[in-house]
Amino acid sequence: MTGTVDRALVIGSSIAGLLAARALSEAYSEVIVLDRDELPYGPVARGGVPQIRHAHGLLAGGREAMEELLPGLTADLVAAGATAGDAQESMDYYVGTGRYATGASGLTAVAVSRVLLEWTIRRRVAETPGVVFYDRSSVLDLMFSEDGRRVTGLVVSSVDRPGSPRRLEADLVVDASGRTSRTPEWLERRGFQPPEEERVRCDISYATRRFRRRPGDAGTALAILQPASAAVPRSGVLIAQENDEWIGGLTGYHGVRPPTELSEFLAYARTLEAPAIAEVLERLEPLDDGCTYRFQASVRRRYERLLDVPDGILVIGDALCSFDPAFGQGMSTAALEAVALRAALAEGREDLGRRFFHRAAQYIDTPWQIVVGGMPPAPGTTVRKPMSARLVGSYLNALRYAAVDDPKLARAFLRVAHMTAPPQSLMTPGLAARVFAWVLLNRAAVAGPAPGVVPTPYGLGHGVTHRPRPLAAVSSTQPPGRTDPVHHKTGHRS
């Protein structure tokens, strides 16, 4: 292997893998995307994406990054049946029992199913010159140069003929295989230090059902979002989908298992802090029997901290950092990482790994802090934070409640939530003055956060002051109805 094949290999045709392939196509004459699944033609669910049948959120920052890589993508999605609207005007966000104030945010939100989004991106990437897909392909190992300092390709085999491995040479390998990534294992086997892992256990379960959508079901809203909190560790979403459907999702943390049976599903929806989702669901016609999924922990692999990484290997998407799905950050963060890859490649291939991992870490830092600080703590536990963090948490908690009455605060909050503005933007003197003025008028309306718990800009903060609705007959130990297959990616040929 001489390093002159001018080829890049991508492990996994996840959204992260697809967008990485698009970025790579500008720097390499050939890009091969490998996936273990037989990739379907059209918006069809596949086994390698276990959450594909559940609700997904595309944040405005992620949509803008995707649009940068694939101009016209939003228009393509809308033409295929997705619906676009202003994130503040068209989506109902709740904090406690209050809805964020309406107004124009300038953030374009797209209500779309994961299957349609993935298919539209894959179709566009497949049309990119130099990009080819090898499906039904299993990646067995990395290939290394004779001195062991550089990754030079992959050992792969057909899923249908596992006894016939072959070697694919490449100048660069990008691992987008998801949470089951074997890159740490492969590196350690070759004598490299694997990346440090940070885990935030959430033990979240969610149940999803589809419903018929008719004009006016939820007023003019394309989505209703009710986050969890320390007092009520349950959340819900209702999002418009193509084909005149709604997708409704309910979640529970720390052993709470949302049911799929319709009457119990509706009863569980009534235990959320605000009644909005339950009130709409009770009027809708069900279209399926529902499905469930469990997620144990968010995991971040700190490749940017490694001092010795072989050349020729990058990691992206869930293989780099996988988030609690309820936060809706995964696809958008992957899109921003692909933009970071494109920028790093534009500067040249020298020292690519170090430069990319540090760029990607900057995009991951904020959503990861949200996960660490925003997950509802397990019952009976107290997360201790320093005084400075508690003061910031109290301020953000007040801002969240003030956003119910103040459209400017709501807009600022949503810009951070949609990854188009940094959290520091919420601390400007002008916004702080509005928050403190609101607090003076509404001191009894919002309590400070629970001791040592810092609220999050994504609405999973704490400090709810009213009594949550009872769980009624819903059992916290109820077993899941049906669990989707385990996520496992590697290989496509189309």
N, C-alpha and C positions, 0 to 999 in steps of 0.2 A: 504493500500500500504506500503510495507516494504522496498522497494528499492532493492529487490533481484531478480527481474525478468530477469536481464541481457539482457535488450532489449533497443534498441534505435529506435525512430520514426523520420522520415524525412518528413516534409511537402513540397511537390512539387518535381516532377521529372524533374526539370530544370537541365541543365548541372551542376549547383552548387549543387543541391540536389543529383544528381547521383554520383558526385565525393565525396561529403560528405559521402554518404552511403558506398562507397568503403573504405574511411578512417575509418569509424566507424566499418566496418566488422572485423577489426583487433583487436578491443577492446571489442566487444559485440557479444554474441553468436547468437543473432537475430537482424536484422535490417529490419524494415518495411518502405517502401517508399509509401506515399499516394499521389494520384493525382486526381484531379477532372475530367480530361479527360479520355476517353477510349483510352488507349495507343496503338498506331498502331503497327502492326508487320511489320517492314521494314522502310525504309527511306521515311516517308509520313508526310506531314504537319499536324499540329493539332491546334485546336483553342486556347489552353492555352498558346501558344507562338506566340504572335501577329506579331513578327518580323521575323518569321521563313522563310518567302518567300523572304526576302531581303538579301542583301550582308552582310556577316559576315567575320571578320578578326580574325584569330588565331595567336597571336603574338608568337615569338619564346620562350619567357619565359613561356607563358601559355602552349605551346606544350610540353616543357620540364617537366613542373609540371604534366601534364596529363600522360606523359610517365613514370614518376616516380611512379604514382599511378597505372597505367595500362600498364605495360611493353609490348612493341610490338604494341601499339595503332597506331603509325604512319604507320607501315607496313600494319596493317589492313586497314587503310584508303586508302593507295596507292593501295592495292589489290582490293579495292572496286571501284576504279576509280579516286580517288583524285590524285593530282600531287604535288610532293615535289621538292623543289629547294632551292638554296642559296638566302637569302633575298636580298642581294645586287646585285647578278648577274642576278637573275631571275625576279626581280620586279623593275618596273620603278617608282621611287619616284620623284615628281616634287616640286621645290620651285620656285615660280613665274613661269617663262617660262623655267627655267633650270632644267635638270635632274641630280640627284645625280650621282657622278662619279661611274663607275663600278669597281668591284673588288670582292674578296672573303671575306665575312664577317664571315664565320663559323656559321652563324645562319640559321637553317633549317626552311623554311617557307612551309606551306601546304595550297594549294588552294583547298578548299572543301566547299560544301554547308552545311548550318546549319542542314538540315534534315539528311544528311548522317553522320555528326559528332555526332549528338545527338543519332541517332539510333545505331551507332557503340559503343558508350560509354554505352548506356543502355543495349545492348546485352551483353557486357563484364561484366557489374555490375550484371546483372541478373544471370550470370554464377558463381558469387562469392558465396561460401558456406555461408548460413545464411541470405542472402538478399532475401526478397520477396517484391512483389509489390501489393498494393491495389489500383486499378484504380476505377473510378466512385465513389470516396470517397470525401466527403465534411467535412472539419474540422470545428467544431462549437465553440470549446473553449479549453482552457488549463484546466487540472486537477491540483489541489493543495493538498498538505498535510494538515492535520488538523490545524497545526500552521500557515499555509499560507506562509511558508518560502521556500518551494520546489515545483517545478513542477513535478508531478508524472504521467503524461500521457496526453491523448487527448480525448475529446468527439467528436466522428465522426458519420456520417450517410451516407447512400448510396444516391447518387445523384438521383437514381431512386425511392428510398423510404425514402424521407426526414423526415417522421414522426417517424422513428424508430432509434433514436440515440443509440450508445453504447459507452462504455468506454474502451479505450486501455491503459493499464498501461505500464509504461516505466521508466527506470532510467534516460533517457536523451531524450529531444525533440530538434530537429534541424529545425529551420524555414528557408526553402529555397523557400518560396512562392512568392518571387519577390517583385516588387514595391508596390503591394497591401497588403503587410504583415499586419496582424492584431495584431501582438505581442505587439506593443506599446499600443493599445487600451486594450488588455487583461491585461497587466501589470497595467495600470492606474486604471482599474476597481477594481483590487485587492489592491489598495493603494500604488503601487510602482510608482516612478517617471518615466515617459516615457523618452526615450532618446531625447536629443537635436537634432533637424534636421537642416542641412545646405542645402540650395537650391541655385542652379545656373540656372536661367532661360535662356533657349536658343531658345525656340519656333522653333525647327527645323522640317522641312518637307522633306521627300524624296520620290522619285519615282524610281521604279525598273522595268526593263524589262530583259527578257532572249533572247539570240541570239544563232544561230548555230555557233559552233567553228570549224575552219578548220586550218590545219598546216600553220604557218606563218602569221596568221591574225595580230598578234602584234609582229612580229619578234620572238624572243625567250622568250619574257616576259610572265610570268604567271599572272601578274597583272600590272595595271597602276593606280597610286594613285595621285590625285590632291587635296591637302588640300585647305580649305578656308583661307581667310585672312581678315584683317580689310577693305582693299580696295575692295575685291571681296568676299563677304560672301556667297560663293557658292562652293561646292566641288563635286568631282566625283570619282568613282572607276569603274574599269573593271577587273573582276577576273575570271580566268578559273575555270570551274566546271567539275564534272564528267559527263558522258554521252555526251561528245563533245559539251558542252555548255559554253557560257559566261554569267555572270550576270553583268549587268550594273546598277549602282546606281548613282543618282544625288540628291544633297541636297541643301536646301536653308534655311537661318536663318531669324528670325525677320519678318515673314509674307511673305517671298518669297516662292511660292509654285511651285515646279517643276512639269511639266505636264507629262502625260503618253502617250498621242497620239503621234504616231511615229514621224511625221514631227516636232512637237513642242518639243518633247524629244530631237531630234537631234539639233534643234535650240538652246535649252537651253544648251546642251553640248558645243556648240560653244562659249558660254559666259564665260566659265572657262578660267583661266589665260593662261594655256598652251593648244595648239590645239590637243595634242596627243590622248586624249580619243575620241574626236569628229571625228578625222580622221579615227580611227579604226571603230567606231560605224557606220559610213556612208557606210562601205563596208559589213556589216554583215546582215544576214537574220534573221528577228525577229521571235520569237517562241511563243510569247504571247501578250496580250494586256496591260500588266503592272499592277502594284498595287502601292498604296501609304501608307504612315504612318506618323503620327505626334508625336512628343515627346516634352513635355512642359519644363521640368526642370530636371537637375541632382540633386539627393538627397542623402545626406550622413546622416546616423543615428549614433550618437556618443555613442554607447553602452559602449565603453571603458572608457568613462568619468563618467558613473554612479557609485555612491558609494554604492548603494543598489540594487542588482539584485538577484532574487531568484535562487537557485541552480536548475540544471536540465533543463535549457533552453539556447540554443545558436541560433544565427542568422547568416546567411551566404548568399553570392551572392547579388543579387539586393535588397533583404530585408535588407541588411546591407548598401550597397552603390550602387546606380544605376547611370550609366554614360551616357552622351550624346553618342548615338550609333555611330556617325560619328568618334569618337576617336578610336573605335575598341578595347576597353579595358576590356569590361565586362566579357567575357568568360575566358580570361587569368587571370584576377584578381580573379575570382571565383576559378580557378584551384589552384592558389597560396594560397588562403584561405583554401582550402581543405588540402593542404600540411601542412599548419599551424595547422589545426585541428589534423591531424595525429601526428605531433610532440608534440602537447600539450597532447594528449591522451597517448603517449608513456611515458610521465613523470608521469602519474597517473591521477585519476579522481578528486582528491582533488583540490578545488579552480579552477576547469576547466574553468568556464566562464570567470573569470578575466584574466587568462593566455591566453585563446584563443583570446578574444577581443583585447588584447594588441598586440598579434602577428599579427592578421589580420590587425589592424590599420597600422602597419608598411608597409604592402604590399599595402595598400590603399593610404597612404599619397602621394606618388609620382604621381600616375595617377590622384588623386583628385586635386593636385596642378596644373596639366596640364589642367584639366577642368576649374578650377577657373581662371587661367591666360591666357588660350589659346583660349577661345571662342571669336569669332569675336563680338565686342561690337555693341549694337544697334546703328543705324544711329543717328548722332548728340550727342552721349554720349562720355564722356572722362573718362577713368578709371585712377584715380590718384594713383601713386605708389611712395614710397620713393625713394630717389636718389640712394640708394644702389641697389634696385630692377631694376631701370632704367639702371644702369650700367651693371648689369648682363644681362638684356634683350638686350641691345645693343650688348654685346659680343655674346650671343647666336644667335642673328639675323645675325651677321657677319659670325658666324660659319656655319649657315645653307646655306648661299650663297656660302661660301668658299667650302662647301662639294660638290658643283657642279663640281669643278675643282680638288679637292683633295680626292682621294679614301680613304686615312687613316682617314680623318675627316668624310667622309661619313660613314665609318665603325663604328667609335666611336659614331656617332649620332644614327645610327640604333641600336646599342647595347642598348642605353638608350631607344629608341623608342619601342624596343621589350622586355623591362623589364628584360634584362639580366645584366644590369650594372646601377649603381646609377647615377643621374644627376651630382654629384660631379666629376665623371670620365671625364667630358668634360672640367674641369678646370685645368687639369694637365699642368705643365710648357711646356712640349713638344707640346701638342695640342695648347695651347695658343700662342706659338711662331709661329706655322703654320698659325693660324688665323690672327695674327697681320701682318705677312709677306704678306699674301694675301690682307689684307686691304690696305697696303701701295701701292700695285700694282693695286688695283681696287677700289680706293676711290669713284669713280663716279658710281660704279656698284650697291652699296647698300646704302640706306639711313638708318639712325637710326630709331628705332621704333616710332610709333606715340606717342605723349606726354603721358607719364604715362602708356603705354601699354607694357607688358612684353611678348615677343615671347615664344613659347613653343617648346620643343624638338620634338614634334610630327608633326611639320610642320605647325601648325596653328598660327605661329607668324606673326607679322605685319612688315611693312616697305617696302611694294611693291613700286617700283619707276616708274612703267609704268602705262599707262591708261588702265583700264579694258575694255574688250569688252562690247558693249551695250547689253542690254537684248532683243533688237529687239522687236518682237511682244509678247514676253512672259510677262504675267501680274503677278505682285507681289501679286495680290489679287485673283488669279485664284483658285477656290475651288478644293480640292483634287478629283481625279477621283473615287477611291474606297478605303475605309479605312478598314484595317484588324480589327478583333474583339478586344475588350479590354482585356488586359492581366489579367487572373484570375486563380490562381493555388490553389489547395489544395490536392488532393487525388489520387490506382491501385491494381488490383489483377490479376496476370498472372500465 
